[in-house]
Amino acid sequence: MEKIAWNKLIRQTHMHLAFFLTPWMVVCALSSFIFNHHALFSGGKPVAQFLLLVFTI
């Protein structure tokens, strides 16, 4: 009977961690996609002036 209780605890913990961590994972994935592919979102122009300096040196 104790094995069933541990199994339920592990499943419940996994489910609640997934509910809590999934939105954070989606936000990090979207922001990293935007940072790595900024040309798609800025019309091909650098997002900030310091990028002009970094990429022209």
Rosetta constraint file for C-alpha pairs under 8 A:
AtomPair CA 1 CA 5 HARMONIC 6.81 0.50
AtomPair CA 2 CA 6 HARMONIC 6.46 0.50
AtomPair CA 3 CA 7 HARMONIC 6.19 0.50
AtomPair CA 4 CA 8 HARMONIC 6.18 0.50
AtomPair CA 5 CA 9 HARMONIC 6.20 0.50
AtomPair CA 6 CA 10 HARMONIC 6.10 0.50
AtomPair CA 7 CA 11 HARMONIC 6.16 0.50
AtomPair CA 8 CA 12 HARMONIC 6.04 0.50
AtomPair CA 9 CA 13 HARMONIC 6.03 0.50
AtomPair CA 10 CA 14 HARMONIC 6.07 0.50
AtomPair CA 11 CA 15 HARMONIC 6.12 0.50
AtomPair CA 12 CA 16 HARMONIC 6.19 0.50
AtomPair CA 13 CA 17 HARMONIC 6.05 0.50
AtomPair CA 14 CA 18 HARMONIC 6.11 0.50
AtomPair CA 15 CA 19 HARMONIC 6.30 0.50
AtomPair CA 16 CA 20 HARMONIC 6.23 0.50
AtomPair CA 17 CA 21 HARMONIC 5.87 0.50
AtomPair CA 18 CA 22 HARMONIC 5.60 0.50
AtomPair CA 19 CA 23 HARMONIC 7.59 0.50
AtomPair CA 20 CA 24 HARMONIC 7.64 0.50
AtomPair CA 21 CA 25 HARMONIC 6.23 0.50
AtomPair CA 22 CA 26 HARMONIC 6.21 0.50
AtomPair CA 23 CA 27 HARMONIC 6.22 0.50
AtomPair CA 24 CA 28 HARMONIC 6.19 0.50
AtomPair CA 25 CA 29 HARMONIC 6.08 0.50
AtomPair CA 26 CA 30 HARMONIC 6.11 0.50
AtomPair CA 27 CA 31 HARMONIC 6.09 0.50
AtomPair CA 28 CA 32 HARMONIC 6.00 0.50
AtomPair CA 29 CA 33 HARMONIC 6.13 0.50
AtomPair CA 30 CA 34 HARMONIC 6.25 0.50
AtomPair CA 31 CA 35 HARMONIC 6.14 0.50
AtomPair CA 32 CA 36 HARMONIC 6.02 0.50
AtomPair CA 33 CA 37 HARMONIC 5.93 0.50
AtomPair CA 34 CA 38 HARMONIC 5.39 0.50
AtomPair CA 34 CA 41 HARMONIC 7.29 0.50
AtomPair CA 37 CA 41 HARMONIC 7.47 0.50
AtomPair CA 38 CA 42 HARMONIC 6.09 0.50
AtomPair CA 38 CA 44 HARMONIC 7.62 0.50
AtomPair CA 38 CA 46 HARMONIC 7.50 0.50
AtomPair CA 38 CA 47 HARMONIC 7.04 0.50
AtomPair CA 39 CA 43 HARMONIC 5.87 0.50
AtomPair CA 39 CA 44 HARMONIC 4.23 0.50
AtomPair CA 39 CA 45 HARMONIC 6.37 0.50
AtomPair CA 39 CA 46 HARMONIC 7.14 0.50
AtomPair CA 40 CA 44 HARMONIC 6.51 0.50
AtomPair CA 42 CA 46 HARMONIC 6.98 0.50
AtomPair CA 42 CA 47 HARMONIC 6.44 0.50
AtomPair CA 46 CA 51 HARMONIC 6.02 0.50
AtomPair CA 46 CA 52 HARMONIC 6.69 0.50
AtomPair CA 47 CA 51 HARMONIC 7.13 0.50
AtomPair CA 48 CA 52 HARMONIC 7.46 0.50
AtomPair CA 49 CA 53 HARMONIC 6.97 0.50
AtomPair CA 50 CA 54 HARMONIC 6.22 0.50
AtomPair CA 51 CA 55 HARMONIC 5.97 0.50
AtomPair CA 52 CA 56 HARMONIC 6.02 0.50
AtomPair CA 53 CA 57 HARMONIC 6.37 0.50
